Amino acid sequence: MPELPEVETVRRGLLPVMEGRTILQAQVNRPDLRWPLPERMAERLTGQRVLALRRRSKYLLADLSGGETLLVHLGMSGRMLVSGAMLGAFHHDHPAPQKHDHVVLDMEGGARVTFNDARRFGAMDLMPSESAESHPLLAVLGPEPLGNGFDEAYLVAALKGRRTPIKAALLDQHLVAGLGNIYVCETLFRAGLSPRLLAGDLGPAQAAVLVPIIREVLAEAIEAGGSSLRDYRQADGELGYFQHSFRVYDREGQACITPGCGGTIQRIVQSGRSSFYCPQCQP
Ligand SMILES: [Zn+2]
């Protein structure tokens, strides 16, 4: 499932072919994804210029010249493919339409942007730009982890009195938006905090360590994604998926990478999700 860095990588890959350009033709091939698609969606997109392509948590937001904003969520298996335009050093011809190509945008400049989603947990919606932030999917979100609204003071206040484990609290999108299982595991490992620590017991000193590590882990992943946009692996025009090595995630039974630790990575299940951690480094 794409997490925040993957979605940011998709956004950066789409910027040169979408931002400032007009959607010459939109093709919508089915009435619904996870939920029904907006009425007359193709008509409402065609002829619109993309003023800005933004990201909020794991949602892409395209502000259109006619005053509407297109919201896109990749869901579990949604993929964005770009063809027919210069992408780094590669030129991609339009491939033959695939079975799960649900929305196709032909952009001014020659690029074709295709949303393909085999499992259809993705979503798209159109809403007035002026009230985009109050869309039901966006209104419930906490601050962006890379934004100014997320700092030590906020985190301590938001966790105060919480009797849930820190792992579950950081996955709570009301508390901080866009953090997923992989990057929370990596963050807690680097911070030396047990995933079982009760959220309300996190002190100001620990919060002061945790916040910059969250930003660092996400920034490193976004950087890796940015590199992938220039990489040969993107030659098929698919955006957002990249090779990334993790220090603790998905390493159950393997040796801890901390020099001199000698511990073994453990996996426990919390709130139905796997937590990977080193019992020595994260007591
Ligand atoms: Zn260790």
Boltz pocket constraint, residues with backbone or C-beta under 6 A from the ligand:
constraints:
  - pocket:
      binder: B
      contacts: [[A, 256], [A, 257], [A, 258], [A, 261], [A, 262], [A, 263], [A, 278], [A, 279], [A, 280], [A, 281], [A, 282]]
      max_distance: 6.0
